[in-house]
Amino acid sequence: MDKSLYISMSGASQNMLGQRAHANNLANVATTGFRRDFEQARSMPVYGETMPTRAYAMTERPGTDFSAGSMLQTGRELDVAVERDGWIAVQAPDGTEAYTRAGSLHITELGQLVTSSGLPVLGNGGPVAIPPAAKVEIGADGTISVQALGEAPNVLAEVDRIKLVNPDPQTISKGPDGLMRVIGAEEQPADGNVRLASGFLEGSNVNAVEEMTAMLSLSRQFELHIKMMRTAEENAQATDRLLQMS
Protein backbone atom coordinates (compact mmCIF):
# COMPACT_ATOMS: atom_id res chain seq x y z
CA MET A 1 0.00 0.00 0.00
CA ASP A 2 2.80 2.39 0.85
CA LYS A 3 4.35 1.55 -2.53
CA SER A 4 1.26 2.70 -4.42
CA LEU A 5 1.12 5.85 -2.30
CA TYR A 6 4.79 6.63 -3.03
CA ILE A 7 4.43 6.01 -6.76
CA SER A 8 1.33 8.21 -7.05
CA MET A 9 2.96 10.93 -4.94
CA SER A 10 6.10 11.04 -7.07
CA GLY A 11 4.03 10.94 -10.25
CA ALA A 12 1.90 13.91 -9.16
CA SER A 13 5.01 15.86 -8.18
CA GLN A 14 6.68 15.28 -11.54
CA ASN A 15 3.47 16.11 -13.42
CA MET A 16 3.65 19.54 -11.83
CA LEU A 17 7.25 19.95 -13.01
CA GLY A 18 6.21 18.93 -16.51
CA GLN A 19 3.42 21.49 -16.49
CA ARG A 20 5.95 24.12 -15.47
CA ALA A 21 8.04 23.40 -18.58
CA HIS A 22 5.02 23.66 -20.88
CA ALA A 23 3.79 26.78 -19.10
CA ASN A 24 7.17 28.40 -19.71
CA ASN A 25 6.93 27.51 -23.40
CA LEU A 26 3.42 28.94 -23.60
CA ALA A 27 4.48 32.14 -21.84
CA ASN A 28 7.13 32.68 -24.53
CA VAL A 29 4.91 32.04 -27.53
CA ALA A 30 5.49 35.65 -28.65
CA THR A 31 9.14 35.96 -27.56
CA THR A 32 11.48 36.70 -30.44
CA GLY A 33 13.86 33.85 -31.24
CA PHE A 34 12.60 31.62 -28.39
CA ARG A 35 13.26 27.88 -28.60
CA ARG A 36 10.78 25.62 -26.83
CA ASP A 37 11.88 22.98 -24.32
CA PHE A 38 10.95 19.32 -24.53
CA GLU A 39 9.56 17.47 -21.51
CA GLN A 40 9.27 13.78 -20.74
CA ALA A 41 8.96 11.44 -17.77
CA ARG A 42 10.35 7.97 -17.12
CA SER A 43 10.32 5.31 -14.47
CA MET A 44 13.39 5.34 -12.23
CA PRO A 45 14.21 2.40 -9.90
CA VAL A 46 15.07 3.26 -6.31
CA TYR A 47 18.51 1.84 -5.48
CA GLY A 48 19.64 1.23 -1.94
CA GLU A 49 21.14 -1.45 0.29
CA THR A 50 18.64 -4.04 -0.96
CA MET A 51 17.20 -4.93 -4.34
CA PRO A 52 15.54 -2.04 -6.25
CA THR A 53 11.95 -3.22 -5.70
CA ARG A 54 10.46 0.26 -5.93
CA ALA A 55 10.30 2.85 -8.68
CA TYR A 56 9.34 6.48 -8.90
CA ALA A 57 8.43 8.87 -11.69
CA MET A 58 11.06 11.33 -12.84
CA THR A 59 10.48 14.20 -15.24
CA GLU A 60 13.34 15.21 -17.50
CA ARG A 61 13.92 18.13 -19.82
CA PRO A 62 15.80 16.16 -22.46
CA GLY A 63 16.58 18.99 -24.81
CA THR A 64 15.52 22.00 -26.80
CA ASP A 65 13.67 22.19 -30.09
CA PHE A 66 16.05 23.96 -32.49
CA SER A 67 13.60 24.19 -35.38
CA ALA A 68 13.29 27.66 -36.86
CA GLY A 69 10.42 30.00 -36.08
CA SER A 70 8.49 32.07 -38.58
CA MET A 71 10.09 35.13 -40.18
CA LEU A 72 8.38 38.39 -39.27
CA GLN A 73 9.04 41.39 -41.50
CA THR A 74 9.51 44.66 -39.60
CA GLY A 75 11.41 46.85 -42.06
CA ARG A 76 13.56 48.17 -39.21
CA GLU A 77 17.25 48.46 -40.11
CA LEU A 78 18.52 47.09 -36.78
CA ASP A 79 16.19 44.07 -36.79
CA VAL A 80 17.99 40.95 -38.05
CA ALA A 81 16.98 37.31 -38.28
CA VAL A 82 19.36 34.39 -38.70
CA GLU A 83 18.54 32.44 -41.85
CA ARG A 84 18.48 28.67 -41.39
CA ASP A 85 21.18 27.50 -38.93
CA GLY A 86 23.36 29.75 -36.80
CA TRP A 87 23.40 32.03 -33.78
CA ILE A 88 24.27 35.61 -32.84
CA ALA A 89 27.07 35.82 -30.27
CA VAL A 90 26.39 38.04 -27.24
CA GLN A 91 28.06 38.75 -23.93
CA ALA A 92 26.13 37.21 -21.04
CA PRO A 93 25.74 39.11 -17.72
CA ASP A 94 28.54 36.98 -16.22
CA GLY A 95 30.93 38.06 -19.00
CA THR A 96 30.94 34.74 -20.87
CA GLU A 97 30.05 34.26 -24.51
CA ALA A 98 26.52 33.07 -25.19
CA TYR A 99 24.28 32.74 -28.24
CA THR A 100 20.81 33.88 -29.18
CA ARG A 101 18.44 34.17 -32.13
CA ALA A 102 16.73 37.30 -30.80
CA GLY A 103 17.80 39.88 -33.37
CA SER A 104 15.98 43.01 -32.22
CA LEU A 105 19.08 45.20 -31.79
CA HIS A 106 19.47 48.69 -30.39
CA ILE A 107 22.23 51.27 -29.98
CA THR A 108 22.69 52.67 -26.49
CA GLU A 109 23.52 56.28 -25.66
CA LEU A 110 27.16 55.20 -25.37
CA GLY A 111 27.11 53.73 -28.88
CA GLN A 112 27.06 50.06 -27.86
CA LEU A 113 25.07 47.60 -29.97
CA VAL A 114 22.85 45.51 -27.66
CA THR A 115 19.91 43.11 -27.87
CA SER A 116 16.40 43.98 -26.68
CA SER A 117 17.34 42.57 -23.25
CA GLY A 118 20.44 44.77 -23.05
CA LEU A 119 23.09 42.15 -23.82
CA PRO A 120 26.12 43.47 -25.76
CA VAL A 121 26.46 42.02 -29.25
CA LEU A 122 29.92 40.63 -29.96
CA GLY A 123 31.96 41.53 -33.03
CA ASN A 124 35.45 40.74 -34.28
CA GLY A 125 37.19 42.05 -31.17
CA GLY A 126 34.55 42.10 -28.45
CA PRO A 127 31.35 44.11 -27.94
CA VAL A 128 30.35 46.12 -30.98
CA ALA A 129 30.63 49.91 -30.67
CA ILE A 130 28.86 52.18 -33.17
CA PRO A 131 30.14 55.76 -33.71
CA PRO A 132 27.64 58.61 -34.10
CA ALA A 133 26.04 58.09 -37.49
CA ALA A 134 23.10 59.19 -39.58
CA LYS A 135 22.39 55.67 -40.75
CA VAL A 136 23.38 52.13 -39.78
CA GLU A 137 23.13 49.09 -42.06
CA ILE A 138 23.71 45.43 -41.26
CA GLY A 139 24.70 43.20 -44.17
CA ALA A 140 23.82 39.57 -44.77
CA ASP A 141 27.22 38.47 -43.44
CA GLY A 142 26.86 40.57 -40.28
CA THR A 143 28.95 43.48 -41.55
CA ILE A 144 27.96 46.78 -39.92
CA SER A 145 28.26 49.87 -42.11
CA VAL A 146 27.49 53.43 -41.07
CA GLN A 147 26.89 56.72 -42.79
CA ALA A 148 28.85 59.24 -40.74
CA LEU A 149 27.24 62.52 -39.77
CA GLY A 150 27.59 65.05 -42.58
CA GLU A 151 28.60 62.46 -45.20
CA ALA A 152 26.76 61.79 -48.43
CA PRO A 153 24.16 58.96 -48.36
CA ASN A 154 26.30 56.81 -50.65
CA VAL A 155 29.40 57.07 -48.44
CA LEU A 156 29.38 54.14 -46.01
CA ALA A 157 32.17 53.00 -43.71
CA GLU A 158 32.49 49.52 -42.28
CA VAL A 159 32.94 49.62 -38.50
CA ASP A 160 32.66 45.99 -37.37
CA ARG A 161 31.08 42.63 -38.08
CA ILE A 162 28.64 40.77 -35.87
CA LYS A 163 30.04 37.43 -34.72
CA LEU A 164 27.86 34.66 -36.15
CA VAL A 165 28.48 31.06 -35.10
CA ASN A 166 27.06 27.68 -36.00
CA PRO A 167 28.00 25.08 -33.35
CA ASP A 168 26.82 21.49 -33.42
CA PRO A 169 23.32 21.36 -31.83
CA GLN A 170 24.46 18.33 -29.82
CA THR A 171 27.05 20.48 -28.02
CA ILE A 172 24.85 23.39 -26.92
CA SER A 173 22.32 23.69 -24.13
CA LYS A 174 19.91 26.37 -22.94
CA GLY A 175 20.55 28.05 -19.63
CA PRO A 176 17.97 29.38 -17.15
CA ASP A 177 18.37 32.82 -18.75
CA GLY A 178 17.25 31.48 -22.15
CA LEU A 179 20.70 31.90 -23.73
CA MET A 180 22.50 29.07 -25.48
CA ARG A 181 25.97 28.01 -24.39
CA VAL A 182 28.39 25.39 -25.63
CA ILE A 183 28.84 22.55 -23.15
CA GLY A 184 32.26 23.06 -21.60
CA ALA A 185 32.08 26.88 -22.02
CA GLU A 186 34.22 26.84 -25.17
CA GLU A 187 33.96 29.93 -27.36
CA GLN A 188 33.04 29.14 -30.94
CA PRO A 189 34.81 30.56 -34.00
CA ALA A 190 32.90 32.82 -36.36
CA ASP A 191 31.24 31.01 -39.27
CA GLY A 192 31.14 32.92 -42.55
CA ASN A 193 28.35 30.72 -43.90
CA VAL A 194 25.75 32.02 -41.42
CA ARG A 195 23.56 34.66 -43.03
CA LEU A 196 21.34 37.40 -41.65
CA ALA A 197 18.13 38.86 -43.07
CA SER A 198 17.91 42.58 -42.31
CA GLY A 199 14.50 44.01 -41.56
CA PHE A 200 13.17 40.72 -40.20
CA LEU A 201 12.76 39.06 -36.81
CA GLU A 202 12.42 35.37 -36.09
CA GLY A 203 9.38 34.45 -34.05
CA SER A 204 9.12 31.77 -31.38
CA ASN A 205 8.85 28.14 -32.51
CA VAL A 206 6.26 27.38 -29.80
CA ASN A 207 2.96 25.92 -30.98
CA ALA A 208 0.34 27.21 -28.54
CA VAL A 209 -2.16 24.44 -29.36
CA GLU A 210 0.39 21.69 -28.72
CA GLU A 211 1.45 23.26 -25.41
CA MET A 212 -2.14 23.64 -24.22
CA THR A 213 -2.93 20.04 -25.17
CA ALA A 214 0.14 18.78 -23.29
CA MET A 215 -0.81 20.79 -20.20
CA LEU A 216 -4.35 19.36 -20.24
CA SER A 217 -2.97 15.83 -20.55
CA LEU A 218 -0.63 16.37 -17.60
CA SER A 219 -3.50 17.85 -15.60
CA ARG A 220 -5.56 14.68 -16.18
CA GLN A 221 -2.65 12.54 -15.07
CA PHE A 222 -2.25 14.67 -11.95
CA GLU A 223 -5.92 14.08 -11.07
CA LEU A 224 -5.45 10.32 -11.47
CA HIS A 225 -2.46 10.37 -9.15
CA ILE A 226 -4.47 12.24 -6.51
CA LYS A 227 -7.30 9.74 -6.88
CA MET A 228 -4.82 6.89 -6.43
CA MET A 229 -3.51 8.47 -3.21
CA ARG A 230 -7.06 8.78 -1.88
CA THR A 231 -7.73 5.13 -2.75
CA ALA A 232 -4.58 4.10 -0.86
CA GLU A 233 -5.78 6.08 2.16
CA GLU A 234 -9.23 4.44 2.03
CA ASN A 235 -7.64 0.99 1.82
CA ALA A 236 -5.47 1.79 4.84
CA GLN A 237 -8.51 2.88 6.84
CA ALA A 238 -10.40 -0.29 5.85
CA THR A 239 -7.44 -2.40 6.94
CA ASP A 240 -7.36 -0.62 10.31
CA ARG A 241 -11.06 -1.38 10.86
CA LEU A 242 -10.54 -5.05 10.08
CA LEU A 243 -7.66 -5.24 12.58
CA GLN A 244 -9.82 -3.60 15.24
CA MET A 245 -12.64 -6.14 14.67
CA SER A 246 -10.22 -9.05 14.98
N, C-alpha and C positions, 0 to 999 in steps of 0.2 A: 504493500500500500504506500509506504513511504517512497518507493521507487517511482510509482506513477505520479505522486505529488511533486517529486523533484524534477522529473522530466517535463511535466506541464509547467512548472514554475520557470525552469530555464527556457522553455520554448516561448512563453509569454514575454519574458525579459528580452529575448533576442528578436522577437517580432517588433518590439518597440524600437530597438536599434535599427532594424531594417526600415521601419517607417520614417525614422529620422533621416536616413540617407535619401529616400525618395522625396521627403518633404524639402530637403535642401535642393535637390534637382528641380523640383517644382517652383521653389522660390526664385530660382535663377533662370527661369524660362525666357526672360527678356534681357538677361545679362550678356553683353557683347563678348563673343569669343569663349563663352563658358562651355566646358566639357562635362557631360553628365557622368556620374559614378555608377558602377554596377553594384549589385547587392545580391548575396546568396547566403544560404544557411546549410550546414551539414551536421551530421551526427558525429560527436566526438567522444570516444571511450574515456572513462575516468580511470587513470592509472594510479596505483598506490602500492601498498605492501602486499596486497593479495591480487587475485585475478581481476581484470577489468570487467566486472559483471554489470556495471552501470554505464549509462551514456547520457550526454546532455546535448542540447542544441547550441550551436555556435554560429553566429552571423559573421560573415566576412565581407569585406569590400575588396573583391578580387582585382579590380582594375578600373580604368577610365576608358570611356568610349571616345576614341580619337577621330571619329567620323566628322566631316566638315559640316558646319552650319550653313544656313542660307546667306547669300550675299545681299546686303541691303545698300542701295545706292543713296548717298547723302549729298554728293557734289561738293563736299567740303574738302579743301586742299590738304588739310592735316589728318583726314580720316584715311586709313589704309587697311586693307584686308590681305591676309596671306593667301595666295592662290595655291590650292592643293596642299602639299605637305610643307612643313616648316614652321618656325617660331620666331618671334621678335625677342631679342635679348634685352632684359631690363636689370636694373640693380635693385635687389630686394632690400627691405628695411634693415636687415642684418649685414648688409654690404656684400653679400654673395651674388653670384650671377644666377638669374632665374629666367624663365621663358613664359611668354604669354601670346595669345592670339587677339587680345583686346587692342585694337588699333586706333582708338579715338585719342589722338595726341594733341597736346597743348604746349604752348611756350610760356614759361613763367616770366615774371617781371625781371628776373635775373638772366633771362635768355636761355634757360635750360629746357630741353625738350623732354616732356614727361607724359605718362599715360593719364587716363581719366582719374585713376586712383592716386596720382602723384608720384609714381615710380619713375626714376630717371631712365631714359632710353639709352642703351649703350651703342657706341659707334666704334670706329677703328681704334681709338685710344682711350676709351672710357666713356663717361656720360657725354651726350651730345650737347654742345653749346651753340646757340644760334645768335649771330650778331644782329643788331638793329637792321631791319630790312623792310622794304615795302611789300615784298611778296616772297613766299616760301613755297617751293615745289619739291615733291618727293617722287623720285623715279621708280620704275619697276624693279630695279636692282637695289633699291634702298638709298640711292644717292640723293643727298639733300642739296638743293641749289637755291640761292637767294638772289633777289634783286635788291642791291644796296640802295639806301636812301639817296635820291637825287640822280640815280642812274637811269638810262633808257630802259624801256620794258624788255628789249631784246638782249640786254646785257646781264647775264646770269653768272654767278660765281659758285663753284662747288665748295662747300664748307666741311662736309663729313659724309659718312655713309652708315646707315643703320645696320647694326650687326644682325644678320639673319642666319639661323642655324637650322639643321635638320637631323637631329640625333635619332638613333634607332628607338622606335616606340617601346621596345622591350626594356630599355635602359632608363626610362624616365618615369617619374611618379609625381602625383599631385600632392602638394602640401596643404595644411589646414588653411593657408591664406589663399588658396586657389591657384597659386603659381606652380609651374612645372619645374622640376629640378632633375638633373641626371643623378642616378644612384651612385654614390661615392663622391658627390660634389665636384666632379671634374668639369671644368669649363670646356665648352665645345668650340671648335674652329668655325669661322664664318663659311657659309656655303653659298657660292655664287649662283647656284641653280635655283635658289628660292626666289620667288617673284612676289611683288606686291601690286595690288590694284588700288590706285589712288582714287579717292572720292567714294570709296565703299567701306562698309563695315561688315564683319562676319557675325551673324546672329548665333544664338545658343543652339546646340544640337539636341536640346531636351524636347521630347514629345510629351506635351501636357496630358494627352489622353492615356498614353501608356503609363505615365507616372501615377495618375489618378486610379487607373485600374489596378496597378500593383499595390497601392495603398489600401484600396478596398479589400483586396485579397488578403493582405496581412492583417487587416482589422478583423476579418472573419476568422482567421486562424487564431488571433488573440482571444476572441470570444470562446472558441472551442477549448483553448487551454484553461480559461477561467472556469468553464463548465466542468472540465475534467478535475480541477482542483476541488470544486464543490462536491463532485461525486465521491472523491477520495475522502473528504471530510464526513459525508453522510455514511459511507461504509465504515469509517472508524467509529462513529457514534453508534451504529448498529451493532458492531462488534462489542463495544463496551456494554451495551444493554444485554447481550447474550451472556457475557461473562458475569454480569450482576445476577442474572436469573439462575445461573448454574451454582 
